[in-house]
Amino acid sequence: MQNDKTTLKDLSFFTADGNGGVFALIDRATTQVGRDMLRKHLQRPADTYERLLDVQATIKFWVDNDKLWPTIILNGTIVMLEKYFDSAEAATAPPTGVALALNTLFQKILNKREYFFTQFSISHLSDFFKGCTALAAIADIPGIPAMLHREALAIKDELNHRLTADIMAVTKQTKYAELLHLGYRARREMKGMVERLIASYARIDAWRAMARATVEHGWVFPDLQPASPVCLDTRGLRHPLLLKPVAYDIKLNYNQNFLVLTGANMSGKTTFMRALGVGALLAHLGMGVPAAYMRISFLHGVITNMQVEDNIHRGESYFFAEVQRMKQTAEKLLQPQPQLALMDELFKGTNVHDAYECTKAVMDGLMNHPNHLMILSTHLYEVAQQFSATADVQLAYFVTSIATDGAYEFTYELRQGISNDRIGYRILQKEGVIDLLNRKS
């Protein structure tokens, strides 16, 4: 699966300041390197169905076996090791006779900074090797997932170095002369090894982070299916960023792969589509999803048309940006691998007549792609009516409760059929816009 920046932005996986969004919900990594690996995994999830099953099995393992996690490795451990080995080029000379002759007390007094840097670094290296040894031991557990087994074996192979045992044996009582020798040899012989171990640790940290998030939020693991026949069946699906989300049931398959949504402004269409996109993407990370149940076929991408922006530097209008994004969607749908396409209120940047013609032409074209899952929302109820008798298309609308006095309430209930609610003018009145404009200065 591949997800572009626009899709991740439309689905609110990252916020502008980087502190919120869906990513913040799943970021339970212990270290920054694990967090960075998790971000990479989100941008490029498993590229095959078989690999996705391996990832899911690995995350399930950590859900059941979190007690095996080596808590001795902290973020500071990794940061210190990166700093220590990055400075290895400045320490190519072996420790001098003077340094070795001075006892620990004199080293603390005469060369305090170097003394504590060496002691602190070797201590962190010792802790790191101990933590990696615990991860390597996972390889001996019968029946562990193949992906985790391979990673644990790789760690065990890296630890097979002549200095590993000596460094792990370091304590606070270890003499400074011995620390100097170990540090000198480690920086000459183990830099590449430590970098590879950190990479392995980061991958496992990212898998465990998704397991911790799954447990913390009470999410369920989806039933993953092969790419064909395409399907999406979910019950109790909710948007994870909402404090009081409404849960929805939806079922799409090869025979009915196209859902057209209608409803008033703010009735829930966009949030519903985002919930679908977030759920599908989380499923393809191999982790749990915010639903009571989900069955989904392996998708090769999620592509969205939601928050299109014009480009003043290129002289491109909002409508042209909409057309370009729709072109990218069409190119994706020409590929045989199934995609999930989420299209929200297409062609807002032109007049109603043009929007009608363009939307209908797009919907006619979408009917030629039964191998993909497609959801489209529109205010143009007349367009939706054109497809009311088409068997491949599901029609659903979000209910707005309108009283006899004109008051309205969004219920966020999803029903089969087509809405004819038009409450834009009522919203304008309720917010006092009309009254303000009618006042004279």
Buried (B, 14 or more C-beta within 10 A) or exposed (E): BBBBEBBBBBBBBBEEEEEEBBBBBBBBBBBBBBBBBBBEBBBEBBEEBEBBBBBBBBBBBBBEBEEBBBEBBBBEBBBBBBEBBEEBEEBEEEBEEEBBEBEBEEBBEEBEEBBEBBBEBBBBBBBBBBBBBBBBBBBEEEEBBEBBBEBBBBBBEBBEBEBBEBBBEBEEEBEBBBBBBBBBBBBEEBBEBBEBBBEBBBBBBBBBBBBBBBBEBEBBBBEBBEBEBBBBBBBBBBBBBEEEBBBBEBEBBBEBBBBBBBBBBBBBBBBBBBBBBBBBBBBBBBBBBBBEBBBBBBBBBBBBBBEBEBEEEEEBBBBBBBBEBBEBBBEBBEEEBBBBBBBBBBBEBBEEEEBBEBBBEBBEEBBEBBBBBBBBBBBBBEBBEBBEEBEEBBBBBBBBEBEEEEEBEBBBBBEEEBBEBEBEEBEEEEEEEEEEEEEEE
